[in-house]
Amino acid sequence: MSTTDTHLEFPCTFPIKAMGLSGTDFDLLVVEIVTRHAGQVHEGAVTARPSSNGKYVSVTVVIQAQSKQQLDAIYSELTAHERVLMAL
């Protein structure tokens, strides 16, 4: 199934990346938001990389996306959270 307003075909594997200030639980925050919309993530689906100076962290969660609406909901909640500086 494909949608007319995106070039993606669903379902598809899709990486969601969020960046924020380093903190011991930023990765947990991102995973919590993503799982609200995508269900449980598989082992190894979450990676975190600190910035070169360690002030920021980038968390990537790979999901099996089901629709553009699902991705929109994830990005909407991520970008609305005060600890998330950017979501890609």
C-alpha positions in Angstrom: 0.0 0.0 0.0 1.3 3.4 -0.8 0.1 6.9 -0.1 -0.2 9.8 -2.5 1.5 12.4 -0.3 4.7 10.5 0.3 7.2 8.5 -1.7 7.3 5.8 1.0 5.5 2.5 0.7 4.1 1.1 3.9 4.8 -0.9 5.9 8.5 0.0 5.8 11.6 0.1 8.0 12.1 3.7 9.1 14.7 5.3 11.3 13.5 8.1 13.7 16.2 10.3 15.1 15.8 12.7 18.0 18.4 15.0 19.4 18.6 16.6 22.8 20.8 17.5 25.7 22.7 14.6 27.2 21.0 13.0 30.1 20.9 9.6 31.6 17.4 8.9 30.4 17.1 10.8 27.1 17.1 7.6 25.2 14.4 6.2 27.4 12.3 9.3 26.8 12.6 8.9 23.0 11.8 5.2 23.1 8.8 5.8 25.3 7.4 8.4 22.8 8.0 6.2 19.8 6.6 3.0 21.4 3.3 4.9 22.2 2.8 5.1 18.4 4.7 2.1 17.0 4.5 -0.6 19.7 7.5 -2.3 21.2 10.8 -1.8 19.4 13.1 -4.8 18.6 16.3 -5.4 20.5 19.1 -3.5 18.7 16.7 -1.0 17.2 17.9 1.8 19.4 21.2 3.5 19.1 22.6 6.6 20.9 25.5 8.8 19.9 26.9 11.6 22.0 28.1 14.8 20.3 31.8 15.4 20.1 31.8 17.6 23.2 29.3 15.3 25.0 26.7 18.1 25.5 24.1 16.6 23.2 23.0 13.1 22.3 21.4 11.7 19.2 19.0 8.8 19.6 17.8 6.7 16.6 15.0 4.2 16.9 14.3 2.0 13.9 10.6 1.0 13.6 8.4 -0.8 11.1 6.3 2.2 10.0 2.7 1.5 9.1 1.5 4.8 7.7 2.4 8.5 7.2 -0.2 9.3 9.9 1.8 7.2 12.3 5.1 8.9 11.5 3.4 12.3 11.7 2.1 11.5 15.2 5.5 10.3 16.3 7.2 13.5 15.0 4.5 15.7 16.4 4.9 14.3 19.9 8.7 14.3 19.8 9.0 17.9 18.6 6.4 19.0 21.2 8.5 17.7 24.1 10.7 20.3 25.9 13.7 18.0 26.0 13.8 17.2 22.3 15.7 19.9 20.4 15.3 18.4 16.9 13.7 15.3 15.3 14.6 14.0 11.9 
